[in-house]
Each structure stands twice: as C-alpha cells, then as structure tokens.
C-alpha cells in the first residue's frame, strides 16, 4: 500500500518504504532527515532549493487538478479548455475535414515541365474513370484499350508516288 | 498569404497588450487559429503550380506542406514553453514569445518567397531570433559556444550563396522562382562555374546538415530551450532542404560529378551519426544526431534529382519534423522533472509515468519509420530512388535503416524500461498540457498517413 502511494502520489511522499511517511515539502525549510539526498548533483528531488533559496513546491499541492498551464486554478482550467478546443476541435477536426474535402487538384506542372510533362490535377478522378471504363468495356466484351491512339481508317496519307 | 501574415503580425501586439494572467491562453488560441487558417493554403487551384500569389509571395506544392508545418509548430512551441518560462518576470516571458513569433513570421516569408533574394534574406533573418533564444534561454554555459557554432557555420555557408545569387541575377536577369524553374541549366565549363555550383548549395548543406558540416547541430539542439529545439529540428533544418530543392532544379545534370562527393558524404553520414546515437549519454544529443541521420537521407535524395527522390525528400522532411519535435518535447518533460538530460538518470519511467511511456513508444516508432507512417514512406521512396540511381547505395541506406531502428529502440528501452533509477524519489505527475502537446504532434503524423498527396510535391 505504501509502495503504491510512493509510486502513484510522489508529491505526497518523497521518501521510500521504511522512512518517515508523509514527509512533504510545503514549508520553506528543507525536510529534516533527508534520506533521499541525491548522490548526483544537478538532480532536483524534493528539498532542492531554487534560485531564490525557496524549496520547490509542486503546484499539485495547492491545486489537485493542476493541468500544467498556470498556477491560478481558474486560469489553468480555462487555458486547458482553450488549448483543447482550438487544438483538437478546431484545428484537427474542422481543419482535417476541410483538408479531406479539398478538391482533386493534385500537384501541378513544376520545374520538370521540360523533361517529364506530368499532368496536373484530377488524378483521383482519372483513376476512378479508368476503373469505370474498364468495368464497362469488360462487361460489353470489347477490348479495353485499342493499340492505336487514332482510328487508322480516318488517317489520310499521301500516295507513294506524289511529289511536292 | 495575407490571411496568415496579418494575424501573425498581430501576435506582436497581442503579446504585449494582454494581461499577464491570460497571456499564454490568448497566445495559444491565436496561434492555433493561424494554424487552422494555414490549412487553406493546401487548396492548389492553379495550372501553373503557384497559388496564393502576390508580387512577392506565393505557394506551391513544395512550400505549402512546410508552411503548414511552420504555422502548426508555433502553438506547440508555446504549449511546450509555458511551464519552464513561468517563473520569469512577465516582460521577459513576453520577449520570449515575441522571439518565437518573429521567427514564425520570418519562416512564413521564407517559405512563401517567390524571389530567391527574399528567401535568402529571410533565411538569414531566422538566425537572429534563434541565436537569441539559444544563448539567452539555454540552461548550460555551453550555450554560448552553441550559439557561436550555429551562427558562424550558417553564415560561412551563406556568404558564398549571396555571391552565387548575384552572379545568377546578372546572368539570367531574374531570380524569380517562377521563371528560373523554366530556364535551361547553364553548362559548367570553368572552375569558377564549378565553384559557383558549390556556392549555390553549401549554405543549404550546412543547414540540413550534411555530415561533414554538422557540428553545429548537436550543440544548438542540446543547449536550446525546448521551443528552440523544436523549431530547429522541425522547421529550420527543412529551410535548408527547401532551399536546396529550389536551387538544384537549375543546377541540372551537368553537375553529376560535382554531386557525387556530397551524396557519398550524406549516405556515410547516415551511418556515422546513427552509430554515434548508439553511444550517446545525453538524451537530447541522441535526438539531435538522429536528426542529422534522417536529414542525410533527405540530402542524398535531393542531390540525385529524380521525381521520386524529391517526393520522398518532402515527405520525410514533414514527417521527421513532427516526430523529432515530439521527441524533443518528451525529452523536455524528463528535463523539467530531473533537471538533467543524462539517459541513465531517468530509467524505468514507464513504471512511474505510464501514459507518458505510451507517447514515448509512439514517438520512437515514428522515428524508426514504422509503416504505415509517412516517415517510412519518405524513407522508402528515397531508398528506392537511390537504388535506381546506383545499386550500391542499398548497402548504406539499408544499414542506416537498421541503425536507426537500433538507436530508437535503445532510446525507448533506456528511458522507459528496466529498473527505476534509485535516485528518483519524487517525480511530478504528467500534466494535461504535456499530453495535449504530444497528441498535437502525433495525431497529424497519423492523419498524414491517410492523405499523403498533401506532401507529394510537384513531381508525383
């Protein structure tokens, strides 16, 4: 039980099993009999003084529902509400919905215009249209795609004997 | 663009006029509103590729993801700094926020610039607030050294860039990105031409950083306060990548042999910095070297100039920005409790803070490029295009992937698993603020998995 307390409510119990239970660091003087004095300097467990010589008091002492924003509980709660509302509800949910419903522009012709000639926009439409046409042509039993881009019967070529 | 710029400018009066009690609440709200507004930039409705244009600023599919990332990061920086800055006097807090906002402003103008000289000026201007943040609000004496390295490495690289840009302006008559993307690359005949080629890129290679000139990065990332580390890792490194992608399209294949040394350095750097990560004792230093490693892959991808490698580079830049920033926030949660970054001092944290361990887990999975997250997609696309460029690179990139997984696992196991350090006697519970911060980092990564076409750039 005490070890559970040590783990879960560290702000209340700065020493481990077997030492003085319930030792807190609310007063301005360091706790006596500090068995947990750090062997390594630079660590700041309970009892460490800050720049003004006062012992660091956890803000959870005064405010059990501390959210991490501000020491005034009312401002703390409001800051939490504002951060969650604008961060999650507005930015992620509404922003995400906006981005999801963006039109099918896709990337456009960029610096590789002279080399790659990539097409602009409507990529998702192109894929859907291709799938639809394949399904339609397979159902009709005709070839999906003809080898010739233009209809050969419509191409009029000059006869071999003509000269300019 | 103005709907992003004007609210960002108005963040300055907001910072100085708001009552002290409500300062951080107001800043968080306004910064998140700007971030939501920046999502409208994702509507690319032009045939030429450039949208939202006025004579000076415009966006295209390369700059838009980076712009959205920049705008998203400001509220996250504000959330992350709130706790460690709160003991300071109110005007010093306002100054700190002003520096973050001015950095944001310069970054928006840098990514939105259509004229390369404007981009260059903004690129340099971002150095100033970052330097002040590192040297004034860093926590150790090494911050002065870090600031010096950061400033002078970048400046030394960018002075040749200025000369190269002036030469380019004289030759081409214009430095507008809309125009130079169509110009024929000049053949590089003389030695001066080759030096010009290198001068165009060195500034960005230092910024990325490339392995040989990366020494500023671990110092700057470690000594900076959490907001400084976040913006450095997430956005400022990508400034280098963005600049390189803009410049390199006109430094075309004639530069094949010139690019080889840099490609090899980048690939070798992946392995070297990954191996250094495995030997780190400082948590933030580990994350910083991991950034160098990931950016090495991006540099190699950009230098080979194929459409797929460009796509992979952009995806990896965005995904790494979010994941790396998340890891720095997690390292800061440790630092605020223990005032130390030593890995050994914060072991077995899963037993004490299990919810934070869940975030550590997801952030480390993102870092080691777990599918289907975009981290993997970016890495895989770059690795594939590099394999196509030369089959031998698979040895280096494959080993790099293996080492990345190793050090990410190492970082997770060292901080979360194992016995709790006996020195830890009182750890403050995790704040709601810290959980929100992690959620706002990692939810976008997961959502980007579902719509990667936002990050594909103009080549896919």
Interface residues (C-beta under 8 A of the other chain):
Chain A: X7 X10 X11 X13 X14 X15 X16 X36 X38 X39 X40 X42 X43 X44 X45 X46 X50 X58 X60 X66 X67 X68 X69 X70 X71 X72 X75 X78 X79 X80 X82 X83 X84 X86 X87 X88 X90 X91 X92 X94 X95 X96 X98 X99 X100 X102 X103 X105 X106 X107 X108 X109 X110 X111 X112 X113 X114 X116 X118 X120 X121 X123
Chain B: X21 X22 X24 X25 X28 X29 X32 X33 X35 X36 X39 X40 X42 X43 X44 X45 X46 X47 X48 X49 X60 X61 X62 X72 X75 X79 X82 X83 X86 X87 X181 X182 X249 X250 X307 X338 X339 X340 X345 X351 X352 X423 X424 X425 X426 X427 X428 X429 X431 X432 X433 X434 X436 X439 X440 X443 X444 X447 X451 X453 X454 X456 X457 X458 X459 X460
